[in-house]
Each structure stands twice: as structure tokens, then as C-alpha cells.
Amino acid sequence: MLEPIFEADFLPVSYGFRPMRRAHDAIAEIHMFGSRGYQWVLDADIEACFDSIDHAALMDRVRLRVKEKRVLVLVKAFLKAGVLTEYGDVEDSDIGTPQGGILSPLLANIALHVLDEQVMAPWQPDGTMGTLYRRHARRGKGLPTWRIIRYADDFVVLVHGSRDDAEHLRGDVAVTLAPLGLRLSPTKTRIVHMSDGFDFLGFRIQWKRKRGTNRWYVYTFIADRPVRSVKTKIRALTNRLSQADPGRILTRINQIQRGWASYFQHAVCKHTLNCDTS
């Protein structure tokens, strides 16, 4: 019942845990804007997002769209239900949304919609970046333009401007997150140039020169972390071959490989840059 109510408000820059929207759509948007001069990237990491969201701030956001008291009581009860520890004890939850809970992804999107609204406010029809003409006019005056791409609590802000412009946006983002009880990780949040590359949703995105030409493209590689992860999973399964049914283990390995290959099917091999962008 809650999802269609808030879906009417969510912005198109948000992709995680929403109907008919995928991680690949977020990657495609980064490709598009990265190819159009948005070369500086605020590669952001929210520190313990699901564990830190302030309940009062979140409930205030829910009340803006939901007036039915019985529904509000249910949402609040979900937030206050506590967490079952490995020892069978229940720990009270005064902040955060229960990870793995069916309502948590939607509640996280409701909270972080505040960030989408703040960053994308100039893109509204009457905003300073609301039309292509206005964006060109800003750049002609030496002013930056930017756009956020968010998948749940993972997001990047692409900037058509300078590193200083990206640093300024980093401060604005931190101020926007603070009332929600959230903060950017000082060690994992960084400003990078597209040519240096950054990891997002398991992909390595980087602006590189096409081999044998002077043309530059935004390429999508497979990041190192998912490669290590799938190797670890397969290694753990094959170590049990002498203790279990080999057929069942091989079936499971094939399932892992098919899922992994399907997700990364459009990525470019790091050592084969003699093709167009995928």
C-alpha cells in the first residue's frame, strides 16, 4: 500500500528497490552524462546508512504523505521491533531500519528522497538547470551543472565543472544528510575524475582512450571486488567435492556463474579496449 504512494514522489535519479528500475539503468545514466562532459565525480559512501537513520526524521517524512494513524503505528512498530541477535536475544532499535526487513528498502528510499530533492532542485522546470539551454548558459558563465544517480544508499554525483565544484557539493550533501542522522564516511567518500575511474554497483566505470584512436569513451569494466567474491564462492564449494554430491555442487556453481555472467554481460574486458562502449 505504501509503495505506490511514495513512488508518485520519487525522482527518476533513484534506482534501487523500485519497480521496473535496475542497477543497469543507473549505470547507463552514468554513461550518458559521463560522455557529455560530467567528468568530476563525488563517489559517496553513507556510513552505516540502514543502521543510522533517525526514526523521528523518517516518520516525519512518512507523515507528509500518509495520514492513516493505523498505518503510521504499524510503520513505527516495525522500526521499534528490535533485532534478534545470534544468541536469541532481542536488542532494542532506537535508530536505523532492520536490515533484511521487507519494509526497510522503501523506508530508506523515503529518507534519502530528501537528498534527491535537494541535489536535483535546480533540475525542476523552473530551476537554473531545468532546460538544456539553461545548463549551457550556466556553463558559458563558468558555473557548474551536476546530477545525482542513486541506488538505495549507494550514490554518485556527476559534476560538469571543476574539482572545487564537486567539493562544494560534498559539503551540501553532508548538510542535507545530517538531520536524518546520517553522515558521509570520511575514508570512503572521495572526489575522483572520470579518467581515474570509480566503482559503482559492482562495475568499474572509467573514461579511457579507445585503442588505436584519439577518441575517448566511458567504459564499464567488472570491478575487482565481485571477481574476488565469485572466486571465493566457487573455491568454497569445490573444497567440499570429496564430502558431498559432486553433481549438486556443480549445479550450484553453474547457477552462480550464470547469474554472475548475466549481471556483468555488458561489461568490457579490461584488456580488450578495441571495441565500442557497451
N, C-alpha and C positions, 0 to 999 in steps of 0.2 A: 504493500500500500504506500509506503514512504517513497520508494524509488521513483515512480512517475512524477510525484510532486516536485522532487528536487531536480529530476532530470530536466524539467522545464526551465530551471535556472542555470544549470551548469553550462560552462562555456566550452566551445569546441577545442580549446587547447588542452583539455583534460581527457586522458585516455584510459586510465586504469579502472578496472572493475565497473565498466559501463557497458550497456548493451550495444552490440554492433560496432565496437571500437576495440582495436587490438594494439599490441605493442608495435607491430609492423607499421601501423598508421602513424604512430608517433615518430618512428624512425624516418618514414617518408617525408614528414613535415620538416624534420631537421635537414634532410637532404635538400628540400626545396629552398628553404631560407638560407642554408649554408652556401648554396650555389648562387645566391642573389646578393652576396656581399655581407651577410651576417657572420663575420669571421671571429669575433670575440665571444667567448662562452663562459658564463657563470655556471660551473659544474658544481651543483649544490648537494649537500647531504644534511638532512634534518636529523639531529641527534635523538635516537630512540623515539621516533615520532609516535608510534602507536602506544608506547608506554607513558607518554608525557602530556598528551592533550588534556587541557584543563576542562573538567566536567562542566563547570558553570558557564564558561565561554561557549562550549559546544552546545549546551542546552539552550542558551540564548539564541544561537543560530537556528536550532530546530524550531523554537517557538515562533520565529519570524514567519514560518510557513505552515506550522501545524498548531491548531487551536484546540483540538480534541484532548481533553485532560487525561482520558484513559490511555491514549496513545503515548502522551508525554510521560505518564507514570511508568509505562512499560519500558520506554527507552531509558529512563533514569534507573529503573531496576536492573536493566541489562548492564549498564555501566557500573553499578554498585554491587553486582553479583559476586565479585571476588574471583580469585584464581586458585584452582586446585593444584597444590604442589605435588612433587613426585612422592612425598611421604604421606599423601592423603589428607593433608591439612588445607583449610581454605584461608587464603590471605585476603584481607580487605583491599579493595581497589578504590583509592580516593582520586586517582588521576589515571588517564590513559583509557584505551579501549581494549577489551580482551582479544589478544591475538588468536586467530583461528575462529573467532566468533562470526556467525553468519551476518551480523549487523555491522561489524567493525569496518569493513571496506567502505560501506556507504557513509558511515559516520565520519571516517577520515576524509572522504571527499567533501562532505558538508563543511568540515572545519577548514580544509585547505582551499575551498572555494573563495574564501576571503583573500587568499594570496592571488588567485587567478584574477579576481575582480580588481585588485589594486594594481597589479602589473599591467593588465590589459585595459585599464580605464581609458588611456589615450586612443585605443583602437575602436572605441564606440563611434557611431556615425557622426556625432558632433565633436569628437575628440581631435587632438592635434595630429593624430596618426590615423584618422578614420578613413581616409581615402588614399589611393596611390599618389595623387597629386600632392596632398599634404605631406606625405612621407618624403617625396622628392624635394619639396620645398624646405623641409627641415634639414635635410642633408645638404642642400645648397647653402644653408646658413651655418653649416658646421655643427648642427645638432644631431644627436643620435636617434636611432629608432631601435626597437627591441621587441622580442616576442618570447613568451614562456611556453615550454612544452612539458607537461607534467603527466606522469604515470603513477598514480597513488602518491606516495611520499617521495618518489624519485622525480627530480625535475632539473631542467637546464633553462637558462635564459640566454637566448642568442641576441647579440648586440651588433648592429651596423653602426660602428663608431670607433672608439678607442678603448684601450685598456682602462683608462681613468673612468670612462663612462660605465664600464662593467663594474668597476669597484664601487662607484656611486650606487648602482642598482643593488649591489650586495648589501650595502647599508640599509637601503629602503626595504629589502626583503626581510632583513633581520628585525627591523622595527615592526613590520606587519605581522610577523610570526610571534613576537613576544607576548601579546595579550592572550594568545592561545596556549601559553605555557611551553612554547616550542622555541628552539634556537638552532642555528646552523652549527654544524660541527667545525670547530676551528682548524682541525687537522685534515679533514676530508673535503672541505669546501675550498675550491680554488678557481682562479681565473686562468683560462688557457686560450691560446689561439687555435683556430681550427686546423692549422697546419701541424700543430703539435699533437693533436688528437685527444680524444677523451672516450671513456667507456660509459655506455648507457644501455640498460636493459639487456646486458649480455653481449652487446656489439661494441666494436671499436670503430669510432667514426673519425675520419681524418681527411683533410684536404691535401691531395697529392698530385704531382705532375704525372700525366699519362706517359708511360714509357715510349720513347722514340718521338715525342712531340713536345711542344711548348704549351700544351693545353693542360689546365688543372681541373680536377673533378673532386667532388666529395665522395669518398669511398666508404663502404661499410665492410669491415672485417669481423671475424669472430674474435672476441676478447680472450685474453689468456685464461681468465678465471673459469669460464664454462668448459674450456678444454680440459683444464686440470680436474674439474669436478666430474666430468663424464669418464675420464680415465680412472679416477678413484673408485667410482661406482662399479665399473667393469672389472677392475682389479679385485675389488672386494668379492664380487660374485664368482670370478674364476678361481679364487683361492679356496672355494668350497667344493670344487668339482669332485674331489675324492670322497666327500662326505654326503653328497646329495645327488639327486637325479640329474645327470648332465642335460637331458632334454629340456627339463623345466628351466634350468639356468640359462641355456642357450636361447630359449624362447623369451625369457626376461631381458637378456642382453639385446636381442633383436628389437624388442619393444622400446628399450631405451634409445637405441641407435636411430630407429625410425622417427621417434619424437624429436630427438635432437636434430636430425638432418632436416626434418620438416620446418622446425623453427628457424634454422640458420640457412635455409636453402638459397636465399637471395644474397648471402654474404659473398664477398670476393676473397679469393685466396691471397694471402699477404705476399706471396712470391709470384703472383701472376697478375701484373698490372698492365697487360697488353689487351685489355678489353674495356668496353664502355662501362659506365657506372650501372650497377644493378638496381 
